[in-house]
C-alpha cells in the first residue's frame, strides 16, 4: 500500500509540509509506504474546459506542459492521498485548485479513476479561512468517491512563519490522529 502526500504550499518544507510529515509518520509506522511531493516552484495550469478528457478517456489531461499528468498517475497508483494547502485568501493555493479541477475532471471522465481511495485534507492557516480550505479539498474527495477518515479535530494547524505550526500541539495531535485513522482505514479496506 502507498499514500501520496501533495504539499501545495509555495514554501518548501514550511508549515504545510510539517503537518503532512506528521501524518505521514503515523502512516509509515503502520507499515504503509509514503511519498511527499512538494509543489514549491512549480506552476500547474488551471482547467481550460476543453473537454478532451471526456472525449479521449485516456486517464490524462490534454494539457501536457506541466506536471499534472505525472501527479495524476501517482494519485491513481496510490491507495490513499493527503492533499495539503496553506490558506490563501480563505481558500486553497492556485496549484491545489488546478489539481482539484483538472485531476477531478479527468477522474470523473474516466469513470471515477480515484474512487474508493482514502483521502485526507491538511490545512495550514495563520488566522482564518481554514474551514473553507478544508472543505474545498474535501469536496474534491467527495465528488470523486474518495473515502475520508476523520481525526480528533478539523485537519488544520496554526502558524504564520515557517516552522510556527510545530508549536501548535493540538494541530500536530490532529495530524497524528489523522495519520493513524488513515492507516487503519487503508488496512481495513485492503485486508
C-alpha positions, 0 to 999 in steps of 0.5 A: 500500500502507498499514500501520496502526500501533495504539499501545495504550499509555495514554501518548501518544507514550511508549515504545510509540509510539517503537518503532512510529515506528521501524518505521514509518520503515523502512516509509515509506522503502520507499515504503509509506504509514503511519498511527499511531493512538494509543489514549491516552484512549480506552476500547474495550469488551471482547467481550460474546459476543453473537454478532451478528457471526456472525449479521449478517456485516456486517464490524462489531461490534454494539457501536457506542459506541466506536471499534472499528468505525472501527479495524476498517475501517482494519485491513481497508483496510490491507495490513499492521498493527503492533499495539503494547502496553506490558506490563501485568501480563505481558500486553497493555493492556485496549484491545489485548485488546478489539481482539484479541477483538472485531476477531478475532471479527468477522474470523473471522465474516466469513470471515477479513476480515484474512487474508493481511495482514502483521502485526507485534507491538511490545512495550514492557516495563520488566522482564518479561512481554514474551514473553507480550505478544508472543505474545498479539498474535501469536496474534491474527495467527495465528488470523486468517491474518495473515502475520508477518515476523520481525526480528533479535530478539523485537519488544520494547524496554526502558524504564520512563519515557517516552522510556527505550526510545530508549536501548535500541539493540538494541530500536530495531535490532529495530524497524528490522529489523522495519520493513524485513522488513515492507516487503519482505514487503508488496512481495513479496506485492503485486508 
